Amino acid sequence: MNIQVRCYATLAKYQPASADVFSLDPGSTITDLASSLGVAREEIKVAFVNGKHAPMTTKLEEGDRVALFPAVGGG
């Protein structure tokens, strides 16, 4: 299946070359996606699927848009 992926802030180094098409096996989760990108699970603080907050165990479907964010500090 093909999904869209965006990695933000310190995760940008894991951004696939083509954010518009990233292939995963059917039934893959956000955790599986992170592993495929080489991102350690603990680096991801928030994930969104199709604009909605999603737990790492969320199963992805064809055409989903996934955004991954690290913990962000500021002040």
C-alpha distances in whole Angstrom, upper triangle without the diagonal:
4,7,10,13,17,19,23,26,26,23,22,23,20,18,15,17,15,14,12,9,8,6,5,6,6,9,9,12,13,16,13,12,15,16,14,15,19,20,22,22,25,25,22,25,23,19,18,15,16,19,20,21,19,20,18,17,15,12,9,7,5,8,9,12,13,17,19,22,25,28,30,34,37,40
4,7,10,13,16,20,23,24,20,20,20,17,15,13,14,11,10,9,6,5,5,6,9,9,12,11,13,13,16,14,11,15,16,13,14,18,19,22,21,24,23,21,23,21,17,16,13,14,17,19,20,18,20,18,18,16,13,10,8,5,6,8,10,11,14,17,20,23,27,28,32,34,38
4,7,10,13,16,20,21,18,17,18,15,13,11,13,11,8,7,6,5,6,8,11,11,12,11,12,11,14,13,10,13,15,13,13,17,17,20,19,22,21,18,20,18,14,13,10,10,13,15,16,15,17,15,16,14,12,8,8,6,5,5,6,7,11,13,17,20,23,25,29,31,34
4,7,10,13,17,19,15,14,16,13,11,10,11,8,6,5,5,6,9,11,14,14,15,14,14,12,15,14,11,13,16,14,13,16,16,19,19,21,19,17,19,16,13,11,10,10,12,14,16,15,17,16,17,15,14,11,11,9,7,6,5,6,8,11,15,18,21,22,26,28,31
4,7,10,14,15,11,11,13,10,7,7,10,8,5,7,8,7,10,11,15,16,16,14,13,10,13,13,9,10,13,12,10,13,13,16,16,18,16,14,16,14,11,10,9,10,12,14,14,14,16,14,16,15,14,11,13,12,10,9,6,5,6,8,11,14,18,19,23,25,28
4,6,10,12,9,8,11,9,6,8,10,10,6,9,11,10,14,15,18,19,20,17,15,12,15,15,11,11,15,14,11,14,13,16,16,17,15,12,14,12,10,10,10,11,12,14,14,14,16,15,18,16,17,14,16,16,13,11,8,6,5,6,9,12,15,16,20,21,25
4,7,8,5,5,8,7,5,9,11,12,9,12,14,12,16,16,20,21,21,18,16,12,14,15,11,10,13,13,10,12,10,13,13,14,11,10,12,11,10,11,12,14,14,15,15,15,16,15,18,17,18,16,18,19,17,14,11,9,6,5,6,9,12,13,17,19,22
4,6,5,5,9,9,8,12,14,15,12,15,17,16,19,20,23,25,24,21,19,15,16,18,15,13,16,16,13,15,12,14,15,15,11,10,11,10,10,12,14,15,14,16,15,16,17,16,20,19,21,19,21,22,20,17,14,11,8,6,5,7,10,10,14,15,19
4,5,6,9,10,10,14,16,17,15,18,20,19,23,23,26,28,27,24,22,18,19,20,18,15,18,19,15,16,13,15,16,15,11,11,12,12,13,15,17,19,17,19,17,19,19,18,22,22,24,23,25,25,23,21,17,15,11,9,7,7,9,8,11,13,16
4,5,7,9,10,14,16,18,16,20,21,20,22,23,26,28,27,24,21,18,18,19,17,14,16,17,14,13,11,12,14,13,9,10,11,13,14,16,19,21,20,21,19,20,20,18,22,22,24,23,26,26,25,22,19,16,13,10,8,7,9,9,12,14,17
4,5,6,7,11,14,15,13,17,18,16,19,19,22,24,24,20,18,14,14,16,13,10,13,14,10,10,8,10,11,12,8,8,11,11,12,14,16,19,18,19,17,17,17,16,19,19,21,20,22,23,21,19,16,13,10,7,7,7,10,11,14,17,20
4,5,5,9,11,13,11,15,16,15,18,19,23,25,25,21,20,16,17,18,14,12,15,15,11,12,10,13,15,15,12,12,14,14,14,15,17,19,18,20,19,19,20,18,22,21,22,21,23,23,21,19,16,13,11,9,9,10,13,13,16,18,22
4,6,9,10,13,12,16,17,15,18,19,23,25,25,22,21,17,17,18,15,13,14,14,10,10,10,13,15,16,12,13,16,17,16,18,20,22,22,23,22,22,22,20,23,23,24,22,24,24,23,21,18,16,14,12,12,12,15,16,18,21,24
4,6,9,11,11,14,14,12,15,16,19,21,22,18,17,14,14,14,11,9,11,10,6,7,7,11,13,14,11,12,15,15,14,16,17,19,20,21,20,19,19,17,20,20,20,19,21,21,20,18,16,13,12,10,11,12,15,17,20,22,26
4,6,8,7,11,12,10,13,15,18,21,21,18,17,14,15,15,11,11,13,11,8,10,10,14,15,17,14,13,16,16,14,15,16,17,18,20,19,19,20,18,20,20,20,18,19,19,17,16,13,11,10,10,11,13,17,18,21,23,27
4,5,6,9,9,7,10,13,16,19,20,17,17,15,16,15,11,11,13,10,7,10,12,15,17,19,17,16,19,18,16,17,17,18,19,21,21,20,21,19,21,20,20,17,18,17,16,15,13,12,12,12,15,16,20,21,25,27,30
4,6,9,9,9,12,15,19,21,23,20,20,18,20,18,15,15,16,13,11,14,15,19,21,23,20,19,22,22,19,20,19,20,21,24,24,24,25,22,24,24,23,20,20,19,17,17,15,15,15,15,18,19,23,24,27,29,32
4,5,6,7,10,14,17,19,21,19,19,18,20,18,14,16,17,14,12,16,17,21,22,24,21,20,23,21,19,18,18,18,19,22,23,22,24,22,24,22,21,18,18,16,14,15,13,13,14,15,18,20,24,25,28,30,33
4,6,7,10,13,17,18,20,17,17,15,17,17,13,14,16,14,12,15,15,19,20,22,19,18,20,18,15,15,14,14,16,18,19,19,21,19,21,19,19,16,16,14,12,12,10,10,10,12,15,18,21,22,25,27,30
4,7,10,13,16,17,19,17,18,16,19,18,14,16,18,16,14,18,19,22,22,25,22,20,22,20,17,16,14,13,15,18,20,20,22,20,22,20,19,15,14,12,9,10,9,10,12,14,17,21,24,25,28,30,33
4,7,10,13,14,17,15,16,15,18,16,13,15,17,14,13,17,18,21,22,25,23,21,23,21,18,17,15,15,17,20,21,20,22,20,21,19,17,14,13,10,9,10,10,11,13,16,19,22,25,27,30,32,35
4,7,10,12,14,12,13,13,15,12,9,12,13,10,10,14,15,18,19,22,20,18,21,19,16,16,14,15,18,19,20,19,20,17,18,17,15,12,12,10,10,10,10,10,13,14,17,20,24,25,29,31,35
4,7,9,12,10,12,13,14,11,9,13,13,10,11,14,16,19,19,23,22,20,23,21,18,18,16,17,20,21,21,19,20,18,18,16,14,11,11,9,10,11,12,12,15,16,20,22,26,28,32,34,38
4,6,8,7,9,10,12,8,7,11,11,8,11,14,15,17,17,21,20,19,21,20,17,17,15,16,19,20,20,18,18,15,15,14,11,9,9,9,11,11,13,12,15,16,20,22,25,27,31,34,38
4,6,6,9,12,13,9,10,13,12,10,13,16,17,19,19,22,23,21,23,22,19,19,17,18,22,22,22,19,19,16,15,14,11,9,10,10,13,13,15,15,18,19,22,24,28,30,34,37,40
4,6,9,12,13,11,11,15,15,13,16,19,20,21,20,24,24,22,24,22,19,19,16,17,21,20,21,18,18,16,14,12,9,8,7,8,11,12,15,15,19,20,23,25,28,31,35,38,41
4,7,10,11,9,11,14,14,14,17,19,19,20,18,22,23,20,22,20,17,17,14,16,20,19,19,15,15,13,11,9,6,6,7,10,13,12,15,15,18,19,22,24,27,30,33,36,39
4,7,8,6,7,10,11,10,13,15,15,16,15,18,19,17,19,18,15,15,13,16,18,18,17,14,13,11,9,8,6,6,8,10,13,12,14,12,15,15,19,21,23,26,30,33,36
4,5,5,6,9,10,11,13,14,14,14,12,15,16,14,15,14,11,12,11,14,16,15,14,10,9,7,6,5,4,6,9,12,14,11,13,11,13,13,16,18,20,23,27,30,33
4,5,5,6,9,10,11,12,11,12,10,13,13,10,12,11,8,9,9,12,14,13,12,9,8,5,6,6,7,7,11,13,14,11,11,8,10,9,12,14,17,20,23,26,30
4,5,5,6,9,10,11,9,9,7,10,11,10,12,12,10,12,13,16,17,16,14,11,9,5,6,8,9,10,14,16,17,15,15,12,13,11,13,14,16,20,23,26,30
4,5,5,6,9,10,10,11,10,13,14,13,15,15,13,15,14,17,19,18,17,14,12,9,9,10,9,10,13,15,16,14,15,12,14,13,16,17,20,23,26,29,33
4,5,5,6,9,9,11,10,14,13,11,14,14,11,13,12,15,17,17,16,13,13,9,10,11,10,9,12,13,14,12,12,9,11,10,13,15,18,21,25,28,31
4,5,5,6,5,7,7,10,10,8,12,12,10,13,13,17,18,17,16,14,12,9,11,12,13,12,15,17,17,15,14,11,11,9,11,12,15,18,22,25,28
4,5,5,6,7,8,11,11,11,15,15,14,16,17,20,21,21,19,17,15,11,13,14,14,14,17,18,19,17,17,14,15,13,15,15,18,21,24,28,31
4,6,8,10,11,15,14,14,17,17,15,17,17,19,21,22,20,18,17,14,15,15,14,13,16,16,17,16,16,14,15,13,16,17,20,23,26,29,33
4,6,9,11,14,12,12,15,16,14,16,16,19,20,21,20,18,17,14,16,16,16,15,17,18,18,16,15,12,13,11,13,14,18,20,23,26,30
4,6,9,12,11,12,15,16,16,18,19,22,23,23,21,20,18,15,17,18,18,18,20,21,21,20,18,15,15,13,14,14,17,20,23,26,30
4,6,8,7,8,12,13,13,16,17,20,21,21,19,17,16,13,15,17,18,17,20,21,21,19,17,14,13,10,11,10,14,16,19,23,26
4,5,5,7,11,13,13,17,19,22,22,22,19,17,15,12,15,17,18,18,22,24,24,21,20,16,15,12,12,11,13,16,19,22,26
4,5,6,9,11,11,15,16,20,20,19,16,14,12,9,11,14,16,16,20,22,23,20,19,15,14,11,11,10,12,16,18,22,25
4,5,7,10,12,16,18,22,21,20,17,15,13,11,14,16,19,20,23,25,25,22,21,17,15,12,11,9,10,13,16,19,23
4,6,9,11,15,17,21,20,19,16,16,14,12,15,17,19,20,23,25,24,21,19,16,13,10,8,6,8,11,14,17,21
4,6,7,11,14,17,16,15,13,12,11,9,13,14,16,17,20,22,21,18,16,12,10,7,6,5,7,10,14,17,21
4,7,10,14,17,15,14,11,11,10,10,13,14,18,18,21,24,23,19,17,13,11,8,6,5,5,8,12,15,18
4,7,10,13,12,10,7,8,8,9,12,12,15,15,19,21,20,16,14,11,8,6,5,7,8,10,13,16,19
4,7,10,9,8,6,6,7,7,10,10,12,12,15,17,16,12,10,7,6,5,6,9,11,13,17,19,22
4,6,6,5,4,5,8,9,12,10,12,11,13,15,14,10,8,6,5,7,9,12,14,15,19,21,24
4,5,5,6,6,9,10,12,9,10,8,10,12,10,7,6,5,7,9,12,15,17,19,23,25,28
4,6,9,9,13,14,15,12,12,10,10,11,9,6,5,6,8,12,14,18,20,21,24,26,29
4,7,9,13,14,16,13,15,13,14,15,13,10,8,8,8,11,13,16,18,18,22,23,26
4,6,10,12,14,11,13,13,14,16,15,11,10,9,10,12,13,16,17,18,21,23,26
4,7,10,12,10,13,13,15,18,17,13,12,10,9,10,11,14,14,16,19,21,24
4,7,8,6,10,10,13,16,16,12,12,9,10,10,12,14,15,18,21,23,26
4,5,6,9,11,15,18,18,14,14,12,12,11,12,14,15,18,21,24,27
4,6,8,10,14,17,18,14,14,11,12,10,12,13,15,18,21,24,27
4,6,9,13,16,18,15,15,13,14,14,16,17,18,22,25,28,31
4,6,10,13,14,11,13,11,13,13,16,18,19,22,26,28,31
4,7,10,12,10,12,11,14,15,18,20,22,25,29,32,35
4,7,9,7,9,9,12,14,17,20,22,25,28,31,34
4,6,6,9,10,14,16,20,23,26,28,31,34,37
4,6,9,11,15,18,21,24,27,29,33,35,38
4,7,10,13,16,20,23,26,27,31,33,36
4,6,10,13,16,20,23,24,28,30,33
4,7,10,14,17,20,21,25,27,30
4,7,10,14,17,18,22,24,27
4,7,10,13,14,18,20,23
4,7,10,12,16,18,22
4,7,8,12,14,18
4,6,10,13,16
4,7,10,14
4,7,10
4,7
4
